[in-house]
Amino acid sequence: MNYEQMNNNKLQLIGTVVKKPIYSHEVFGEGFYETVLSVPRLSEQTDNIPITISERLLARHSVKVGDRINVVGQFRSYNKLEGEKSKLILSAFVRDMLPLEDDQSPNIIEITGFICKPPIYRTTPFKREICDVLIAVNRAYNKSDYIPCIMWGRNARFVQNMKVGEKLSVVGRIQSRTYVKNLGGDNVQERVAYEVSVSKITLGEKEDLISGEIASAEVE
């Protein structure tokens, strides 16, 4: 992975482990595990964010239910087939674990990529402006991560007319939200979606807000 690919997708999360790590898969002989991190918001709510962590890091750090940890890495996506449909699964891929510091933001992500679907602009019944944008972020081995982002207010107005293929950088936080999916008739299912709630948009070079080395969520 080259320098640009390392720096176009960076996150830092500080939260509490709420699920025992379970084995997920192996890559080049190294095992990876999945767990969930509960990350606090300023509003006293929390976001429960899935993370993927290597057995190498698990051997060096305590990642037990109830542990508060500080991780850096990337927000990644992959497609999972369920029947004849494909779902976009998202997860925070942990590259390293850092010491805890009280003055750090518990949830920050920076990505630079390309708009890959026309932005969807709307207003709420209370006239709040929102725009949904899907950003493709390049990764090594000719792969890309597809990151759903949500813009608010003037950011929503700014991005609503941008075209597919345009490049932008965003800074924000990862948020989780629960919704009900109607599967037909009386069959409904509660699901969780993950997205980047954007606080800042930059065209061109982005500011580097995360120190240290940085580094998969369901979207219908």
N, C-alpha and C positions, 0 to 999 in steps of 0.2 A: 504494500500500500504506500503510495507516494505522499509527499508532504501535503499537497492540495487535498487528496482524498482523506487524509487524517484530520484536516482542519475544516472541511466543509460540513462536518456532522459531529458536534461535540455536546455532551451533556454532563451535568453533575446533579446527583440526587442525594439528599440526606434524609433518612427515614428509618422506620422500625420494621424489622423483618416480621411478617405476620403469617408466613407459611413455611413449613419445613422444605428445604431444597430437595427436589426430586430429579432423578436422572432424566435427561432429555435426548441427547444424541452424542455422537463422537465425530471429531474432525481431526484427521492426521494423527490418530492414536490418542488424542486428548478428549476426555469426557467433559460434557457440559451439563449443568444443572439449572433448573428453573425454580424461582421462588417469587414472592410478591413483597414489595416494599410499600409501606404506608407512609406517605409524604405529607406533612402538614401544609395547609394554606394559611394565609393571613386571617382569613375569615373563620378560623378554627375548624373548618371542614378538613377532610383529608382526601388525597388521591391515592388509590391503590394501584401501583404500577408494576407490571410483571418485569422481572429482570432475568437475564441469562448470565451465568457465571461459571468459570472454568474450575475444574478440580484442582488446578494449580493454585488458584487464589483461595479456594476453600481449605486447602492444606495449610495456608499461611495465616488465615484470618478466621475469626469466629463469626459464623453466619447462622445463628440459631434463632428460633422464634423468640422475640423480645429484644434481640440485640439492635442497637442503634448504630447504623453504619453510614459511611460516606463513600459513594462510588462515582467514578468517572468513566465515560465510555461513549457509545453511539446509540442513537435510536434507529433500529433496523426493522425491516419488514420482509415478509415472505408470504407466498400464496399457499393456502392449504385447501385441498380439494375435499369437499363434503358432498358426496353424491355426484351430481352433475354440475354443482356450483363451486366457484372458487371464492374463498374469503381472504381478505388481506389481514394478516396477523402481524402485530407490532410488539416489540419488546426492547427494553434497554439492555444492550450488550455491554457487559462490564469489562473494561480494559484494566482497571486498577482500583485499589481501595486506598483511601487517604485517611490520615488522622482527623478526628472530629475537631472543628473549630466553631465556636458559638456565633461568630460574626459572619459566617458564610450563608448565602442564600440556599435554602434547602431544595430548590428546584429551578434549574436554569438550563436552557438548551439553545444552541446556535446552529442553524443549518443554512447552507447555500445550495440552491438548486434551480430547477427549471419548472415552470408551470406546465403541467401535463394534461390538464382538463380545463375547460372554460370555467372561470370563477362563478360561483353561485351567490348572488347578492339578494338579501331579503331584509325585511324589517319585522320586528316583533309587534304584538298588539300594543305594546307600550312605546312604540316608535324607536326602539333601539336598533341600530344598523349592524348587520352581521354579514360577513362574506366567507364562504367556505372555499378553500383553495387546496388542491393536491399538488405537492411539490416532489419532483423526482430528484434525488440526491445521488450523485455518482459514487460508486464504491469499487474496490479492486476486482479484478477478474471480469471486467465488463458487466458488473452487476449494478443495480440501482435500488435504492430504498425509496418507497413511495409513502410520503409523510402527509397525513391530513392536517391542515392548519385552519384555524378559525380566527378571523380578524374582526375588530370591533370599531365602531365610530368612524373617525376620519381615516383610519387604516383600511376599513372596509370600503369606504368611498374611493380611496386611492387605488386599491388593487382590483376593483370590480371590472374595469375596462382593459386590464392587461391581457395579452394574447398568449395562447399556448406556445411554449418555446422560449418565452421571455425569462431572463435570469434575475433572481433576487435573493437577498439574504434576510433572514428573520431571526429575532431573539424573542424568547418567550419561556413558557413553562409547559410541561406535559400534564394534561389533566385527564381524568377518567370520568365517565358519566354512564349512568344506567338508563336503559330505555327498554320499551316493550315492543317486541317484534310480532306482528300478526302473521301467523303461518297459514291462515285460512280457516274460516268458520269460527269456532270457539277456541281454536288452538293458538294460544299466545305463549311467548317465551321471553323471559327477562334476560337481557344481554348487556354487556359492557363494551363501550367504545372508548378509544383513546385518540387524542389529538393534541396538537400544539396550540395553546392559546397565545396568540402573538401580541407582544407589547411594542415591538419596534420593527420597522421595515427599512432596509437599505438597498439601494440600487448601486451595483458596483462593489467595491471592497467593503468588507464588514469589519466592525470593531471586535477585538478579541476580549471577551469578558470572563472567560473561564481559564484559570491558571492550572498548570500541570498538564499531564498527558490525558486527553479525553478519548473516551469511547462512549414473544414478539407479540397482545392488544388486538382487538378485532374491530374491523370497520366493514360495514355492509357496502 
